[in-house]
């Protein structure tokens, strides 16, 4: 079965961020979270955002997804303002916690966006089965979230986010709460899903090895106010696997990202 999803114009950036700033205000106090953010994300890329805690990675992700608004600057998703892209359901989002409904079965959780969109029961069931096959959870349709491990719950969350064919998937530290072994396994599974769906992914992480293993480019951000200080292309061959993590180039790129975080720009 093929899970390849059609994409829009090849000549348009999926995400275009220009001169974005974000200031949070509390009474007379102001906190500059993001400063002069400029970034273009192309179709089919896997972009990781990495930086110190509090640097605005998640804030930038939420601005892309129109969960919060920038103080100034522009964000376009597929050539449209982010609010219009949200209305058009052009992106899915996965948070650190799976955010599943305990009273809904696995298949009913995956079907929820399609239910909201008014899809027929038959279409919802078929799509949920396809997505659960994609994340290797066939046979768990009737289970409930409490019957699943943390990693399995997160896979259900990914299946739900992909259920309506989003052109953009936003992921905010989705594996941050998992043990290292489960995290590495889900990294490999996520890359397989990405390669099969061709979905553009923006991924927030604190883990340098995770960012290098997953990404086509790593966006390094400074401490608050968050600025993009370096964008590092990741030239590891695809598909990536256990051998990738043992390669000399993998360790070289980890060092490059680490030095970028320390402010050592080879520029």
N, C-alpha and C positions, 0 to 999 in steps of 0.2 A: 504493500500500500504506500502511496506517495503522499507526503505531507508538505510538499513544496507549495508555498503561498505566493500568489502573484504580487508584484510590487508596482508602484507608480513610477513616474518619470525617472529615467536614468540620469537626467541632466539636472536634477534638483536635489540639494542636500535634504536629508530627512530632518535634521535639526540644524537651525541656523541661529546662533546666539550672538548678538551685537551689543557691545557696550552696556552690559547688564550690571546693575548695582542693586544691592538689597540692604536696606537699613531697617532695623527693628526699633520701634520707639515704645518706651514705657515712661509715661509722664514727660519729664524734662530730659530723661536719659535716652541716648541714642547708641545703638550698637551697629557698627558697619559689619555685616556678615559677608558680603561679597562686593568686590571692587573691580570694575572694568573687565568683565568676563566676555571674551570673544572666542567662539568655538564653532566649527563646522563639522557635522557628523554625516558621513555619506551612507548611502544605502548598503546594507549588509555588514556594516562594521560592528565590532564588539569593542566598546569603549569603556575602560575602567577609570573611575575618578578616585584618586587616592591622595591623602594628606593627613595632617595631624588632627586629632579630635577637636571639634569645634571650628574647623576651617571652612565650613559651608558646603561640604560635599552633598549632604542630604538636602540642604536648602536649594542648591542648584538643581538637583533631581526633581524636587517638588515644583520648582519654577517651570521646568520643562513640561511637567505633567499638569500644569495649571492648578495645582493644589494650593499654591500661594502665588502672589503676583510680584514681579520685580518692582523696585522703587522707581527705576527708569531703565531705559534700554528696550530692546525688542527680542522676542523669541518666536521663531517661526517653526512650525512642524509641518513638513510636506508643503511648504510655501504658504501656510495659513497661520494666523495668530494662534498661539497655544490654546486660548479658550475655545476657538472654533474647532480645533483638532480634538479637544476633549469632547465637545458636543457630538462630533462625528465618530467618536470612539475609535480613534486612530492609534491608540496606545493601550497597553495593559501595564499593570504595576504589581510588583511583588515586594512586600515589606519583610523586615527581619522575622517577625512573627507571621505564621501562616494565615491568621485571621480567617479561620474556617468557622462555620456555624455548627455547633455541636449537635443540634437537633436535625440537621440535614445529613443524609448519607453522602458518601464520597461523590457519587454521580450527580446528586442533587446540588452539591456545592459547586461542581464544575459547570453545571447547567445554569447557574444563577444569572450570569450576564445575559445569556441567550433568553432566559425567561423574561428578564427586564426589557429586552429588545422585542419581545412579542413573537419569538420564533415558535413554531409548532412543536408539540410534544415529541413527535417523531424525529424532527430535525435536531432537537435538543439532545435526545437520547443517542442519536447516531454520532453527533459531534462529540459528546462526552466520551463515548466509547473510543473514538479515534484519538482523542487527547490523552485518555488514560493508557491507551496502547503506546502512544508516543513517549510517555514518562514511565513506561514499564510497570503499570499498576493494573494490568488486566486481572480480573478476578476479585478486585477489591471494590467493585461498584457499590455493593450493598453494605459495606463496612461504614462505621462512623468514625469521626476524627480521633476519639479517645482510644480506638482500637489500633491506631497506627503509631509508628515511631515518629520522632521529630523530623527525620529526613523524609519519610513517606508523606507526612503532612505537607512539607514544603513542596514536594513534587505535585501534590494535589493543587496547591496554590499556583504553581507554574502552569499546570494544565488549565486551570480556570482562567488565568490571565491570557492564555493563548486561544481560548475557546472561540473567540469571535474574530480571529484572523487579524490581530492588530499589526500595524506596520512597524510599530516601535514598542519595545519591551523595556520598562524601567524597573531596575532591581536595586533595592536599598538594603545592602548587607544581608542578603537572604540566607546565607549560611553561617552568619557570625555566631550564632548560639549553639552550633553543632560541634561535636568532637572532631578532631583532626582527620581521622580515618573516614568518617562519614562525609566530611566536607570535601576531601579529595575525590571520593567516589562521585559525589554530586557535581563537582566541577567537571569531571569527565562526561557525565550524563548531560550536563547543560551544554557543553560544546557539541555533543552529538545532536541535541535538539536544535541548536543554533544552525548547524550545518545542514540539517534537513529542512528547516522552515525558512531559512534565509532572512529571518527577522533581525532588524537592527536592534542592538542591545546597548543600553547605558547602565553600568553596573557600579555601585558604590561599595568599596571595601577598605578595610584597614590592613589587609594582608598583602605584603609585597609579592610573595610567591604566587598567591592566588591571582593577583592582577596580571602578572607576567604570563602565567599559564593560560589564562582565558583570553587575553585581549589581542586585538589587532593594533591598538594604540593605548598607551597609558597616559592619562592626563594628571600631572602632578600639581597639587595646589599648596599654597603657602598657609602658614598660620593666619588666624584672623587679623585683619580682614582678608578673606579668601581671595587669592588671585591665582591665575594659571601661570606657573613659573616655567613649566617645561612640558612638552608633548613628546613622548618616546615611542617610536614605531617598534612593534614587536615582530621580528622577522623569523620567529620559530616556524618550522614547516607544519602544515596540516596534513592529516589529522594528528592531534597531540595525544600522548598516552604516557604510560609510566616511564618509557625511555626518554621522553621529552624532559621530565623532571631530573634525569640523571645527566643531561647533556651539558657540555661546557658552555654553550651559548646561553642556555637557561640561567646559569649562575652569573654569567657576565651581565645579562639584562637585569637580574635581581640587584646586582651591585650598582648598575647605572640608575635604577629607580631609587635605590637607597641613597645614593649620593645626590640625586635630584631633590629628595626630601630634606637632605641636610644643607641644601643650598649650593651644592657643588655642580654648577651648570658647566658642562663641557663646551657648550655653545659655540 
